[in-house]
Amino acid sequence: MNAGAARPPDHPSATSATSAAPATSAAPAPLLAVLLDLDGTLLDTAPDMTRSLNALRAEHALPPLTVAAVRAHVSHGSNAVVRVGFPDAGAATFEKLRERFLALYRADLVVETRLFAGFDRVLAALDAHRIAWGIVTNKPGWLTEPLLECMGLRSRAGCVISGDSLPVRKPDPLPLLSAARQLHVTPTDCLYLGDALRDAQAARAAGMVALGARYGYVSSHEELDTWPVTAWIDEPLELLAWVGLERER
């Protein structure tokens, strides 16, 4: 497809943000590549993040927090997670707490972390049909790389762009544009799936289809109708339609 060509009206990229699947009245050209956010989109890392935060709280004689209390903050990084556990910490104390949290988390990256339900089938389908896929995350490489290795995903991903791979991070579009180049596809032939506002902003700025992962770490306080998503999906298997694949029945 011509990189500058507009999608036909019935292509999923032209549908309402409340619609998750392409219309079936015609045969629009499918997208050629899939790019994924990591925490809250591909992997459910909230249980291990919460476990590490609770280990840190225990060191300070504080009671544990529930995963539900921490979950919505995970996509916003270690600063947000540690702030949930230590809301009153001053700047100097907070930085020491954050460093200790990251050390605890790195020591046990994968205890309860799992793919979100259905993503095993999604990745298997993409691999079977030789549809390129990769990961673009703001998580630093020293956490991203060993996490993906532990999950058996590093060698399968066509590209991995971490938060420190480039001088800028999402919502800047450069990480997504760099990932598209590594996958040898034009940005307009890519979709990016994420669960944070900056994900949708980066995808739109890069000229990609922006899918929102409603199943991810989206807070109930978010004004989702203001996000610049092309569409929302409620489970990972719904993205298969966007690359022209049928969902398994």
PASEBA-1860 file (N, C-alpha, C; in nm, 3 decimals):
! residues 249
1> MNAGAARP> 0.084/-0.119/0.000/0.000/0.000/0.000/0.087/0.123/0.000 ~ 0.044/0.223/-0.076/0.116/0.349/-0.080/0.115/0.412/0.059 ~ 0.232/0.450/0.108/0.244/0.500/0.245/0.157/0.622/0.268 ~ 0.130/0.700/0.165/0.053/0.820/0.185/-0.095/0.802/0.154 ~ -0.133/0.683/0.111/-0.270/0.660/0.070/-0.363/0.658/0.191 ~ -0.481/0.716/0.172/-0.580/0.714/0.280/-0.645/0.576/0.287 ~ -0.683/0.538/0.406/-0.756/0.412/0.420/-0.898/0.429/0.364 ~ -0.953/0.324/0.305/-1.092/0.332/0.259/-1.185/0.353/0.377
9> PDHPSATS> -1.305/0.408/0.355/-1.394/0.439/0.466/-1.428/0.320/0.553 ~ -1.428/0.199/0.495/-1.466/0.084/0.576/-1.345/0.014/0.638 ~ -1.225/0.071/0.623/-1.108/0.015/0.691/-1.117/0.045/0.839 ~ -1.067/-0.045/0.925/-1.075/-0.020/1.068/-1.018/0.113/1.112 ~ -0.917/0.164/1.041/-0.858/0.291/1.083/-0.953/0.407/1.062 ~ -1.062/0.385/0.989/-1.156/0.493/0.964/-1.283/0.477/1.046 ~ -1.291/0.374/1.131/-1.412/0.350/1.208/-1.413/0.433/1.334 ~ -1.528/0.433/1.399/-1.544/0.504/1.526/-1.453/0.445/1.631
17> ATSAAPAT> -1.414/0.529/1.727/-1.328/0.484/1.836/-1.397/0.387/1.928 ~ -1.527/0.368/1.911/-1.598/0.270/1.994/-1.605/0.135/1.926 ~ -1.560/0.128/1.801/-1.564/0.003/1.727/-1.429/-0.064/1.730 ~ -1.428/-0.196/1.753/-1.300/-0.266/1.767/-1.263/-0.346/1.645 ~ -1.353/-0.369/1.551/-1.323/-0.458/1.440/-1.359/-0.391/1.309 ~ -1.294/-0.430/1.199/-1.324/-0.371/1.070/-1.458/-0.415/1.016 ~ -1.519/-0.330/0.934/-1.642/-0.369/0.869/-1.615/-0.482/0.773 ~ -1.716/-0.564/0.747/-1.696/-0.682/0.664/-1.761/-0.669/0.526
25> SAAPAPLL> -1.814/-0.550/0.493/-1.883/-0.533/0.366/-1.785/-0.523/0.249 ~ -1.659/-0.498/0.275/-1.558/-0.490/0.171/-1.432/-0.557/0.220 ~ -1.328/-0.550/0.141/-1.203/-0.615/0.180/-1.090/-0.513/0.183 ~ -1.088/-0.428/0.288/-0.982/-0.328/0.296/-0.846/-0.392/0.314 ~ -0.744/-0.322/0.269/-0.609/-0.375/0.284/-0.574/-0.386/0.431 ~ -0.530/-0.504/0.476/-0.494/-0.519/0.617/-0.364/-0.447/0.648 ~ -0.347/-0.415/0.775/-0.221/-0.358/0.819/-0.112/-0.465/0.814 ~ 0.013/-0.422/0.807/0.123/-0.516/0.782/0.209/-0.545/0.904
33> AVLLDLDG> 0.193/-0.467/1.011/0.279/-0.487/1.128/0.206/-0.443/1.254 ~ 0.246/-0.503/1.364/0.185/-0.476/1.495/0.294/-0.432/1.591 ~ 0.274/-0.317/1.654/0.364/-0.270/1.758/0.286/-0.264/1.889 ~ 0.352/-0.304/1.997/0.284/-0.321/2.125/0.356/-0.248/2.237 ~ 0.277/-0.186/2.323/0.329/-0.141/2.451/0.353/-0.266/2.535 ~ 0.426/-0.252/2.645/0.463/-0.370/2.726/0.373/-0.385/2.848 ~ 0.400/-0.307/2.954/0.322/-0.317/3.078/0.178/-0.272/3.055 ~ 0.084/-0.358/3.088/-0.056/-0.321/3.076/-0.114/-0.343/2.939
41> TLLDTAPD> -0.033/-0.391/2.845/-0.080/-0.417/2.709/-0.046/-0.560/2.666 ~ 0.082/-0.590/2.660/0.126/-0.726/2.628/0.136/-0.811/2.754 ~ 0.199/-0.756/2.857/0.222/-0.830/2.980/0.148/-0.771/3.099 ~ 0.093/-0.858/3.180/0.032/-0.819/3.307/0.140/-0.825/3.414 ~ 0.209/-0.712/3.433/0.321/-0.705/3.527/0.279/-0.650/3.663 ~ 0.154/-0.610/3.676/0.109/-0.546/3.800/0.131/-0.633/3.925 ~ 0.107/-0.765/3.920/0.130/-0.844/4.041/0.274/-0.840/4.090 ~ 0.371/-0.846/3.999/0.511/-0.842/4.041/0.553/-0.702/4.084
49> MTRSLNAL> 0.498/-0.600/4.019/0.525/-0.463/4.062/0.471/-0.442/4.204 ~ 0.351/-0.491/4.229/0.290/-0.477/4.361/0.368/-0.554/4.466 ~ 0.413/-0.673/4.429/0.491/-0.754/4.523/0.620/-0.682/4.563 ~ 0.686/-0.622/4.466/0.809/-0.548/4.496/0.782/-0.425/4.581 ~ 0.673/-0.355/4.549/0.637/-0.238/4.629/0.605/-0.278/4.772 ~ 0.536/-0.390/4.789/0.502/-0.435/4.923/0.625/-0.482/5.001 ~ 0.724/-0.536/4.931/0.850/-0.572/4.997/0.918/-0.447/5.050 ~ 0.911/-0.340/4.971/0.969/-0.212/5.014/0.891/-0.153/5.131
57> RAEHALPP> 0.760/-0.163/5.124/0.677/-0.112/5.236/0.704/-0.192/5.363 ~ 0.726/-0.321/5.348/0.754/-0.404/5.466/0.885/-0.362/5.532 ~ 0.982/-0.319/5.452/1.108/-0.270/5.508/1.088/-0.145/5.593 ~ 0.976/-0.077/5.568/0.945/0.046/5.644/0.827/0.023/5.738 ~ 0.802/-0.103/5.771/0.696/-0.141/5.867/0.559/-0.092/5.825 ~ 0.532/-0.096/5.694/0.402/-0.056/5.642/0.327/-0.178/5.591 ~ 0.195/-0.181/5.601/0.117/-0.296/5.555/0.115/-0.305/5.403 ~ 0.087/-0.423/5.350/0.084/-0.440/5.203/-0.036/-0.372/5.139
65> LTVAAVRA> -0.018/-0.337/5.013/-0.127/-0.285/4.931/-0.178/-0.396/4.840 ~ -0.300/-0.382/4.794/-0.356/-0.480/4.701/-0.309/-0.449/4.559 ~ -0.313/-0.550/4.474/-0.281/-0.528/4.332/-0.376/-0.426/4.272 ~ -0.502/-0.431/4.314/-0.601/-0.336/4.261/-0.564/-0.192/4.292 ~ -0.502/-0.169/4.407/-0.464/-0.033/4.445/-0.347/0.019/4.364 ~ -0.266/-0.072/4.310/-0.144/-0.034/4.239/-0.162/-0.041/4.088 ~ -0.250/-0.127/4.040/-0.262/-0.164/3.899/-0.269/-0.045/3.804 ~ -0.355/0.050/3.833/-0.376/0.161/3.739/-0.255/0.252/3.727
73> HVSHGSNA> -0.157/0.237/3.815/-0.039/0.324/3.814/0.081/0.262/3.743 ~ 0.074/0.133/3.716/0.190/0.061/3.664/0.235/0.113/3.528 ~ 0.141/0.145/3.440/0.178/0.194/3.307/0.249/0.328/3.310 ~ 0.244/0.396/3.424/0.306/0.528/3.434/0.445/0.522/3.497 ~ 0.497/0.401/3.517/0.636/0.385/3.556/0.661/0.380/3.705 ~ 0.789/0.366/3.739/0.828/0.346/3.878/0.794/0.465/3.967 ~ 0.802/0.586/3.914/0.768/0.703/3.994/0.624/0.694/4.044 ~ 0.533/0.659/3.954/0.392/0.651/3.991/0.367/0.538/4.089
81> VVRVGFPD> 0.432/0.424/4.067/0.411/0.309/4.155/0.463/0.339/4.296 ~ 0.583/0.392/4.306/0.640/0.421/4.437/0.560/0.530/4.508 ~ 0.508/0.625/4.434/0.429/0.732/4.496/0.302/0.677/4.559 ~ 0.245/0.572/4.500/0.127/0.508/4.560/0.163/0.449/4.696 ~ 0.280/0.389/4.703/0.322/0.326/4.828/0.373/0.422/4.932 ~ 0.424/0.537/4.887/0.483/0.636/4.979/0.438/0.776/4.939 ~ 0.311/0.806/4.957/0.255/0.932/4.906/0.313/1.058/4.971 ~ 0.369/1.046/5.090/0.416/1.164/5.161/0.568/1.181/5.159
89> AGAATFEK> 0.637/1.096/5.087/0.783/1.102/5.086/0.833/1.228/5.016 ~ 0.932/1.294/5.078/0.994/1.410/5.017/1.084/1.369/4.902 ~ 1.134/1.466/4.826/1.209/1.439/4.703/1.330/1.350/4.726 ~ 1.413/1.384/4.825/1.536/1.307/4.849/1.505/1.166/4.895 ~ 1.411/1.154/4.987/1.370/1.022/5.037/1.306/0.940/4.926 ~ 1.224/1.007/4.846/1.153/0.938/4.739/1.250/0.876/4.640 ~ 1.355/0.945/4.602/1.449/0.891/4.505/1.519/0.767/4.560 ~ 1.551/0.767/4.688/1.611/0.648/4.748/1.512/0.532/4.750
97> LRERFLAL> 1.386/0.563/4.778/1.282/0.460/4.776/1.265/0.403/4.635 ~ 1.268/0.490/4.537/1.252/0.444/4.398/1.367/0.354/4.357 ~ 1.489/0.390/4.393/1.605/0.308/4.359/1.595/0.171/4.427 ~ 1.552/0.169/4.552/1.536/0.042/4.623/1.425/-0.041/4.561 ~ 1.316/0.023/4.523/1.206/-0.048/4.457/1.253/-0.115/4.328 ~ 1.328/-0.041/4.247/1.376/-0.096/4.122/1.471/-0.213/4.145 ~ 1.552/-0.205/4.248/1.643/-0.316/4.280/1.563/-0.440/4.321 ~ 1.461/-0.421/4.401/1.376/-0.533/4.442/1.303/-0.593/4.322
105> YRADLVVE> 1.254/-0.507/4.236/1.181/-0.555/4.118/1.273/-0.628/4.023 ~ 1.392/-0.576/3.999/1.486/-0.640/3.907/1.529/-0.777/3.958 ~ 1.535/-0.794/4.089/1.580/-0.921/4.147/1.481/-1.033/4.120 ~ 1.353/-1.000/4.103/1.249/-1.101/4.077/1.150/-1.046/3.976 ~ 1.194/-1.035/3.852/1.111/-0.974/3.749/0.988/-1.057/3.715 ~ 1.005/-1.188/3.710/0.896/-1.274/3.663/0.865/-1.379/3.769 ~ 0.768/-1.347/3.852/0.713/-1.442/3.948/0.568/-1.471/3.912 ~ 0.491/-1.363/3.899/0.350/-1.377/3.862/0.318/-1.309/3.729
113> TRLFAGFD> 0.415/-1.246/3.666/0.390/-1.178/3.538/0.350/-1.279/3.431 ~ 0.248/-1.244/3.355/0.197/-1.330/3.249/0.158/-1.246/3.127 ~ 0.149/-1.312/3.012/0.084/-1.250/2.897/-0.062/-1.227/2.932 ~ -0.120/-1.119/2.883/-0.263/-1.102/2.900/-0.335/-1.215/2.824 ~ -0.445/-1.259/2.878/-0.519/-1.373/2.822/-0.548/-1.352/2.674 ~ -0.510/-1.449/2.593/-0.532/-1.444/2.450/-0.410/-1.402/2.370 ~ -0.312/-1.340/2.437/-0.196/-1.292/2.361/-0.107/-1.406/2.314 ~ -0.110/-1.520/2.381/-0.033/-1.634/2.330/-0.084/-1.674/2.192
121> RVLAALDA> -0.215/-1.671/2.175/-0.275/-1.705/2.045/-0.251/-1.595/1.942 ~ -0.254/-1.470/1.987/-0.229/-1.359/1.896/-0.087/-1.368/1.840 ~ 0.011/-1.383/1.927/0.150/-1.389/1.882/0.174/-1.512/1.795 ~ 0.112/-1.624/1.831/0.127/-1.745/1.749/0.072/-1.722/1.609 ~ -0.041/-1.653/1.599/-0.101/-1.625/1.468/-0.014/-1.529/1.387 ~ 0.039/-1.427/1.452/0.127/-1.333/1.381/0.251/-1.404/1.330 ~ 0.311/-1.488/1.415/0.430/-1.562/1.374/0.399/-1.657/1.259 ~ 0.285/-1.727/1.269/0.249/-1.826/1.167/0.227/-1.760/1.031
129> HRIAWGIV> 0.176/-1.637/1.031/0.148/-1.568/0.906/0.258/-1.468/0.869 ~ 0.368/-1.475/0.942/0.484/-1.389/0.915/0.449/-1.242/0.913 ~ 0.365/-1.204/1.007/0.331/-1.063/1.025/0.425/-1.006/1.131 ~ 0.500/-0.906/1.092/0.601/-0.850/1.182/0.536/-0.788/1.306 ~ 0.600/-0.808/1.420/0.552/-0.742/1.542/0.672/-0.705/1.629 ~ 0.651/-0.603/1.708/0.758/-0.556/1.796/0.703/-0.486/1.917 ~ 0.792/-0.442/2.002/0.756/-0.381/2.129/0.818/-0.242/2.139 ~ 0.738/-0.146/2.180/0.786/-0.010/2.207/0.736/0.028/2.346
137> TNKPGWLT> 0.828/0.044/2.438/0.792/0.070/2.577/0.877/0.183/2.634 ~ 0.826/0.248/2.736/0.905/0.347/2.808/0.985/0.284/2.922 ~ 0.967/0.155/2.943/1.043/0.084/3.046/1.190/0.082/3.005 ~ 1.283/0.107/3.096/1.425/0.109/3.057/1.473/-0.028/3.011 ~ 1.574/-0.026/2.925/1.623/-0.150/2.866/1.675/-0.250/2.967 ~ 1.733/-0.203/3.078/1.790/-0.296/3.176/1.682/-0.375/3.250 ~ 1.556/-0.332/3.234/1.443/-0.411/3.283/1.370/-0.481/3.169 ~ 1.356/-0.411/3.057/1.283/-0.468/2.943/1.349/-0.594/2.890
145> EPLLECMG> 1.479/-0.588/2.864/1.548/-0.700/2.800/1.542/-0.828/2.884 ~ 1.579/-0.826/3.013/1.570/-0.950/3.091/1.427/-0.997/3.111 ~ 1.332/-0.904/3.118/1.192/-0.942/3.131/1.146/-1.021/3.009 ~ 1.178/-0.970/2.892/1.139/-1.040/2.769/1.212/-1.172/2.754 ~ 1.337/-1.178/2.796/1.411/-1.305/2.792/1.344/-1.407/2.882 ~ 1.307/-1.366/3.003/1.241/-1.458/3.097/1.108/-1.508/3.043 ~ 1.039/-1.424/2.967/0.909/-1.461/2.912/0.921/-1.534/2.778 ~ 1.043/-1.552/2.729/1.062/-1.620/2.602/1.016/-1.540/2.481
153> LRSRAGCV> 1.016/-1.407/2.494/0.964/-1.322/2.388/1.072/-1.244/2.313 ~ 1.190/-1.232/2.371/1.291/-1.145/2.310/1.329/-1.189/2.170 ~ 1.350/-1.316/2.149/1.393/-1.365/2.019/1.279/-1.366/1.917 ~ 1.156/-1.359/1.964/1.041/-1.361/1.874/1.006/-1.222/1.822 ~ 1.031/-1.121/1.901/0.996/-0.984/1.862/1.087/-0.936/1.750 ~ 1.029/-0.874/1.649/1.108/-0.821/1.538/1.189/-0.700/1.576 ~ 1.146/-0.629/1.678/1.221/-0.515/1.731/1.177/-0.489/1.873 ~ 1.266/-0.431/1.952/1.235/-0.389/2.088/1.297/-0.250/2.109
161> ISGDSLPV> 1.211/-0.153/2.131/1.255/-0.017/2.161/1.218/0.012/2.306 ~ 1.319/0.033/2.389/1.296/0.062/2.531/1.299/0.212/2.556 ~ 1.269/0.249/2.679/1.261/0.390/2.712/1.391/0.465/2.703 ~ 1.504/0.393/2.709/1.635/0.457/2.698/1.708/0.419/2.569 ~ 1.636/0.363/2.473/1.698/0.328/2.345/1.729/0.450/2.260 ~ 1.652/0.556/2.279/1.663/0.678/2.200/1.664/0.799/2.294 ~ 1.696/0.916/2.243/1.698/1.035/2.329/1.561/1.076/2.381 ~ 1.454/1.029/2.315/1.318/1.065/2.355/1.235/0.940/2.374
169> RKPDPLPL> 1.124/0.954/2.446/1.032/0.845/2.472/0.891/0.887/2.430 ~ 0.799/0.790/2.432/0.659/0.825/2.409/0.617/0.930/2.513 ~ 0.538/1.030/2.474/0.454/1.040/2.354/0.523/1.090/2.227 ~ 0.653/1.114/2.231/0.722/1.148/2.107/0.709/1.030/2.010 ~ 0.682/1.056/1.884/0.663/0.947/1.788/0.791/0.876/1.744 ~ 0.908/0.932/1.776/1.033/0.875/1.725/1.050/0.726/1.758 ~ 1.022/0.681/1.881/1.037/0.537/1.907/0.952/0.450/1.815 ~ 0.829/0.493/1.785/0.743/0.415/1.697/0.793/0.420/1.553
177> LSAARQLH> 0.840/0.536/1.511/0.893/0.547/1.375/1.020/0.463/1.360 ~ 1.102/0.460/1.463/1.223/0.377/1.460/1.188/0.229/1.454 ~ 1.084/0.190/1.528/1.040/0.050/1.525/0.989/0.011/1.387 ~ 0.913/0.099/1.324/0.864/0.071/1.188/0.980/0.052/1.091 ~ 1.082/0.136/1.103/1.198/0.121/1.015/1.266/-0.013/1.039 ~ 1.277/-0.054/1.163/1.342/-0.181/1.193/1.261/-0.300/1.139 ~ 1.130/-0.283/1.132/1.045/-0.390/1.078/1.029/-0.379/0.927 ~ 1.087/-0.274/0.867/1.084/-0.253/0.722/0.942/-0.235/0.670
185> VTPTDCLY> 0.863/-0.157/0.744/0.728/-0.123/0.701/0.709/0.027/0.716 ~ 0.616/0.082/0.639/0.585/0.224/0.653/0.494/0.243/0.774 ~ 0.504/0.356/0.842/0.421/0.379/0.961/0.272/0.365/0.936 ~ 0.225/0.406/0.819/0.082/0.397/0.791/0.034/0.254/0.777 ~ 0.126/0.160/0.765/0.088/0.018/0.757/0.103/-0.052/0.892 ~ 0.123/0.026/0.999/0.140/-0.029/1.134/0.023/0.008/1.224 ~ -0.002/-0.077/1.321/-0.087/-0.037/1.432/-0.003/-0.038/1.558 ~ -0.040/0.048/1.652/0.023/0.048/1.783/-0.085/0.033/1.887
193> LGDALRDA> -0.068/-0.065/1.974/-0.165/-0.093/2.079/-0.105/-0.056/2.214 ~ -0.176/0.026/2.290/-0.127/0.065/2.422/-0.241/0.097/2.516 ~ -0.208/0.115/2.643/-0.311/0.139/2.744/-0.296/0.273/2.815 ~ -0.217/0.364/2.758/-0.197/0.495/2.818/-0.219/0.603/2.712 ~ -0.255/0.721/2.758/-0.280/0.832/2.666/-0.159/0.860/2.579 ~ -0.039/0.855/2.637/0.081/0.884/2.558/0.099/0.783/2.444 ~ 0.048/0.661/2.460/0.057/0.561/2.354/-0.024/0.604/2.232 ~ -0.147/0.647/2.258/-0.232/0.694/2.148/-0.174/0.819/2.084
201> QAARAAGM> -0.122/0.908/2.166/-0.063/1.032/2.112/0.057/1.002/2.023 ~ 0.142/0.910/2.067/0.260/0.875/1.989/0.221/0.808/1.858 ~ 0.123/0.718/1.864/0.079/0.648/1.743/0.022/0.744/1.641 ~ -0.062/0.833/1.687/-0.122/0.931/1.596/-0.014/1.021/1.534 ~ 0.079/1.065/1.617/0.185/1.153/1.566/0.274/1.080/1.465 ~ 0.284/0.948/1.480/0.365/0.868/1.388/0.288/0.829/1.262 ~ 0.160/0.859/1.257/0.078/0.824/1.141/0.030/0.681/1.141 ~ 0.030/0.618/1.259/-0.013/0.479/1.273/-0.158/0.469/1.321
209> VALGARYG> -0.217/0.354/1.302/-0.345/0.324/1.364/-0.322/0.311/1.514 ~ -0.400/0.384/1.593/-0.383/0.386/1.738/-0.495/0.307/1.805 ~ -0.462/0.189/1.855/-0.561/0.108/1.926/-0.541/0.124/2.077 ~ -0.651/0.134/2.149/-0.646/0.144/2.294/-0.681/0.012/2.358 ~ -0.599/-0.031/2.454/-0.621/-0.157/2.524/-0.709/-0.132/2.646 ~ -0.838/-0.144/2.628/-0.930/-0.116/2.738/-0.916/-0.220/2.850 ~ -0.862/-0.337/2.817/-0.842/-0.442/2.917/-0.720/-0.414/3.006 ~ -0.639/-0.315/2.969/-0.513/-0.290/3.038/-0.527/-0.208/3.164
217> YVSSHEEL> -0.423/-0.133/3.197/-0.419/-0.060/3.324/-0.479/0.080/3.310 ~ -0.598/0.084/3.257/-0.667/0.211/3.235/-0.744/0.246/3.362 ~ -0.717/0.363/3.416/-0.784/0.406/3.538/-0.928/0.446/3.510 ~ -1.014/0.422/3.608/-1.155/0.462/3.596/-1.169/0.614/3.593 ~ -1.064/0.685/3.632/-1.069/0.831/3.633/-1.024/0.892/3.501 ~ -0.977/0.810/3.409/-0.932/0.862/3.280/-1.052/0.906/3.195 ~ -1.037/1.015/3.122/-1.140/1.062/3.030/-1.113/1.000/2.893 ~ -1.156/0.877/2.878/-1.120/0.798/2.760/-1.176/0.856/2.630
225> DTWPVTAW> -1.286/0.929/2.640/-1.344/0.985/2.518/-1.259/1.096/2.459 ~ -1.159/1.142/2.534/-1.070/1.247/2.482/-0.941/1.189/2.422 ~ -0.921/1.059/2.437/-0.798/0.998/2.384/-0.807/0.989/2.232 ~ -0.698/1.016/2.160/-0.701/1.013/2.014/-0.684/0.872/1.955 ~ -0.762/0.778/2.006/-0.751/0.640/1.956/-0.832/0.624/1.829 ~ -0.788/0.534/1.744/-0.866/0.493/1.629/-0.982/0.408/1.674 ~ -0.953/0.317/1.768/-1.056/0.229/1.824/-1.004/0.168/1.953 ~ -1.097/0.120/2.036/-1.064/0.047/2.158/-1.085/-0.102/2.135
233> IDEPLELL> -1.003/-0.184/2.198/-1.029/-0.327/2.198/-1.041/-0.373/2.343 ~ -1.126/-0.471/2.365/-1.154/-0.520/2.499/-1.077/-0.645/2.535 ~ -1.013/-0.706/2.436/-0.928/-0.822/2.461/-0.828/-0.833/2.346 ~ -0.710/-0.892/2.372/-0.605/-0.897/2.270/-0.646/-0.961/2.138 ~ -0.729/-1.064/2.141/-0.765/-1.134/2.018/-0.834/-1.044/1.916 ~ -0.891/-0.933/1.962/-0.959/-0.844/1.869/-0.864/-0.775/1.771 ~ -0.736/-0.769/1.803/-0.646/-0.699/1.711/-0.617/-0.780/1.584 ~ -0.645/-0.910/1.587/-0.616/-0.993/1.469/-0.691/-0.944/1.345
241> AWVGLERE> -0.813/-0.895/1.363/-0.890/-0.847/1.248/-0.822/-0.731/1.178 ~ -0.743/-0.655/1.252/-0.678/-0.538/1.196/-0.561/-0.574/1.105 ~ -0.513/-0.697/1.113/-0.407/-0.742/1.022/-0.459/-0.850/0.928 ~ -0.591/-0.856/0.915/-0.652/-0.945/0.817/-0.660/-1.090/0.856 ~ -0.648/-1.120/0.985/-0.656/-1.257/1.032/-0.788/-1.284/1.102 ~ -0.839/-1.402/1.085/-0.963/-1.440/1.153/-0.932/-1.488/1.292 ~ -1.018/-1.452/1.384/-1.005/-1.498/1.521/-1.046/-1.643/1.529 ~ -0.969/-1.721/1.605/-1.002/-1.862/1.624/-1.137/-1.875/1.695
249> R> -1.215/-1.971/1.651/-1.347/-1.991/1.713/-1.342/-2.106/1.811
END
